[in-house]
Amino acid sequence: MANNLANQVRIIGGDWRSRRIVFEDAQGLRPTPDRVRETLFNWLQADIAFSRCLDLYAGSGALGFEAASRGARRVVMVESNPHTCRRLQANVELLAAHQVEVKALAVERFLQQPPELFDLVFLDPPFLKDLLQPVCQLLETQQWLTANAKIYVEAERRLVLNGLPQNWQNLKSKAAGEVAYYLFQRQLSD
């Protein structure tokens, strides 16, 4: 039987380097490509160790598992698809990733709960659904972010990022194919 790598993602660095995680074949699920993840985690290399990370629209879990592999203290993955959540939980068990917690909820509903502070947020919603702006506003207004939190945003390249919180400073941005990705840092409001 041939080894099917179509629904697998390789963890790039850290304790689980080169380990593969399997993900569900679900509509709209597009794992962040290796090259983009490598760039992102180079940007974040000084911020990952002992951080608290929130992976919204977790999908394959590639970003959250990468953060956990590189020393994040806590990773919360939020995903609404029940099949995808079961696969994420299976990967948590496979890796013995005790610092990773999977929440089977819609992101908007999760963000309406009493907040917990996070140092890093990974935000990669399904494309063409106009989800970014309202979720970014909820992160800010519902107080989910530490004072200098960093927020990674992945979106379709042609999307104009309007309506993001004014106190989020764009630190870095790049594009690869049809994907644009950004790293923001929250600044304390005056």
C-alpha positions as CSV (number, residue, x, y, z in Angstrom):
1,M,0.0,0.0,0.0
2,A,1.4,3.4,-1.0
3,N,1.9,6.0,1.7
4,N,-0.6,8.8,0.9
5,L,0.9,12.2,1.9
6,A,-2.0,14.2,0.4
7,N,-3.6,14.9,3.8
8,Q,-0.5,15.2,5.9
9,V,1.6,18.2,7.1
10,R,5.2,18.0,8.3
11,I,6.2,19.8,11.4
12,I,9.2,21.9,10.5
13,G,11.0,22.6,13.7
14,G,11.3,21.9,17.4
15,D,10.7,18.7,19.4
16,W,8.5,17.1,16.8
17,R,10.6,18.2,13.8
18,S,9.9,16.1,10.7
19,R,6.9,14.4,12.4
20,R,3.8,14.3,10.2
21,I,0.3,15.1,11.3
22,V,-2.8,13.8,9.4
23,F,-5.7,16.1,8.7
24,E,-9.3,15.7,7.5
25,D,-10.2,16.4,3.9
26,A,-12.8,19.2,4.6
27,Q,-14.1,21.9,2.4
28,G,-12.1,25.1,2.7
29,L,-9.3,23.5,4.7
30,R,-5.9,24.6,3.3
31,P,-3.0,24.0,5.6
32,T,-0.4,26.8,5.7
33,P,2.3,25.7,3.3
34,D,5.7,24.7,4.6
35,R,7.5,27.8,3.1
36,V,5.0,30.2,4.7
37,R,5.2,28.4,8.1
38,E,8.9,28.5,8.0
39,T,8.9,32.3,7.3
40,L,6.3,32.9,10.1
41,F,8.2,30.9,12.7
42,N,11.4,32.7,11.7
43,W,9.6,35.9,12.4
44,L,8.4,34.5,15.8
45,Q,11.4,32.6,16.9
46,A,12.1,34.9,19.9
47,D,8.4,34.9,20.9
48,I,7.4,31.2,20.9
49,A,9.0,29.7,24.0
50,F,6.7,29.7,27.0
51,S,4.0,31.6,25.1
52,R,0.3,31.1,25.2
53,C,-1.1,30.6,21.7
54,L,-4.6,30.7,20.2
55,D,-5.1,28.9,16.9
56,L,-8.4,30.1,15.5
57,Y,-9.9,28.1,12.6
58,A,-7.3,25.5,13.4
59,G,-8.0,23.2,10.5
60,S,-5.0,20.9,10.1
61,G,-3.5,22.3,13.3
62,A,-0.3,23.0,11.5
63,L,0.3,26.4,13.1
64,G,-0.7,25.3,16.6
65,F,1.3,22.1,16.6
66,E,4.3,23.9,15.1
67,A,4.1,26.4,18.0
68,A,3.8,23.6,20.6
69,S,6.8,21.8,19.0
70,R,8.9,24.9,19.4
71,G,8.1,25.4,23.1
72,A,4.8,27.2,23.5
73,R,3.5,26.6,27.0
74,R,-0.2,26.4,26.0
75,V,-1.9,26.1,22.7
76,V,-5.7,26.3,22.3
77,M,-7.0,25.2,18.9
78,V,-10.5,26.3,18.0
79,E,-12.3,24.5,15.2
80,S,-16.0,24.1,14.4
81,N,-15.9,21.0,12.2
82,P,-16.5,18.0,14.4
83,H,-14.6,15.6,12.1
84,T,-11.6,18.0,12.0
85,C,-11.7,18.3,15.8
86,R,-11.6,14.5,16.2
87,R,-8.5,14.4,13.9
88,L,-6.9,17.3,15.9
89,Q,-7.5,15.4,19.1
90,A,-6.0,12.2,17.6
91,N,-2.9,14.2,16.7
92,V,-2.7,15.6,20.2
93,E,-2.7,12.1,21.5
94,L,-0.2,10.8,18.9
95,L,2.3,13.6,19.8
96,A,1.5,13.4,23.6
97,A,1.0,17.2,23.2
98,H,-0.3,17.8,26.7
99,Q,0.0,21.6,26.2
100,V,-2.5,21.5,23.4
101,E,-6.3,21.8,23.9
102,V,-8.9,21.4,21.2
103,K,-12.1,23.4,21.4
104,A,-15.0,22.2,19.2
105,L,-16.7,25.5,18.8
106,A,-17.4,28.2,16.2
107,V,-14.7,30.9,16.5
108,E,-17.2,33.7,17.0
109,R,-18.9,31.7,19.8
110,F,-15.6,30.9,21.5
111,L,-14.6,34.6,21.5
112,Q,-17.9,35.4,23.3
113,Q,-16.8,33.3,26.3
114,P,-15.0,34.8,29.3
115,P,-11.5,35.6,27.9
116,E,-8.1,34.1,28.6
117,L,-5.0,36.1,27.7
118,F,-2.9,35.0,24.7
119,D,0.5,36.1,23.6
120,L,0.2,34.8,20.0
121,V,-2.9,34.3,17.9
122,F,-2.9,32.5,14.6
123,L,-5.9,33.6,12.4
124,D,-6.4,31.7,9.2
125,P,-10.1,31.7,8.4
126,P,-11.8,30.2,5.4
127,F,-11.3,32.5,2.4
128,L,-14.0,34.6,0.8
129,K,-16.2,34.6,4.0
130,D,-15.6,38.1,5.4
131,L,-14.6,36.6,8.8
132,L,-11.3,38.5,9.5
133,Q,-12.5,41.9,10.5
134,P,-15.2,40.8,13.0
135,V,-12.9,38.2,14.6
136,C,-10.1,40.7,14.9
137,Q,-12.4,43.2,16.5
138,L,-13.7,40.5,19.0
139,L,-10.1,39.6,19.9
140,E,-9.5,43.2,20.9
141,T,-12.9,44.2,22.4
142,Q,-13.4,41.0,24.4
143,Q,-9.8,41.3,25.8
144,W,-8.2,38.0,24.6
145,L,-4.8,39.6,24.0
146,T,-1.8,40.4,26.2
147,A,-0.5,44.0,26.0
148,N,2.0,43.3,23.3
149,A,0.4,40.2,21.7
150,K,1.4,39.2,18.2
151,I,-1.3,38.3,15.7
152,Y,-0.7,36.3,12.5
153,V,-3.3,36.8,9.8
154,E,-3.5,34.7,6.6
155,A,-5.9,35.7,3.9
156,E,-6.6,35.6,0.2
157,R,-4.0,37.9,-1.6
158,R,-6.6,40.2,-3.1
159,L,-8.3,41.0,0.3
160,V,-7.8,44.5,1.5
161,L,-7.4,44.4,5.3
162,N,-9.8,47.1,6.4
163,G,-11.4,47.5,9.8
164,L,-8.7,45.9,11.9
165,P,-8.1,47.3,15.4
166,Q,-6.3,50.6,15.1
167,N,-3.8,49.7,17.8
168,W,-2.5,46.7,15.8
169,Q,0.8,47.6,14.1
170,N,1.7,45.7,10.9
171,L,5.2,44.4,11.6
172,K,5.7,42.2,8.5
173,S,3.9,41.0,5.5
174,K,4.5,38.7,2.5
175,A,2.6,36.9,-0.2
176,A,3.0,33.5,-1.8
177,G,0.8,32.5,-4.7
178,E,-2.8,33.4,-3.9
179,V,-2.1,33.8,-0.1
180,A,-1.0,37.0,1.7
181,Y,0.2,36.8,5.3
182,Y,0.8,39.4,7.9
183,L,2.2,39.7,11.4
184,F,0.7,42.4,13.6
185,Q,1.6,43.5,17.1
186,R,-0.8,44.9,19.5
187,Q,0.1,48.2,21.0
188,L,-1.3,49.5,24.2
189,S,-3.9,52.2,23.6
190,D,-3.2,55.7,25.1
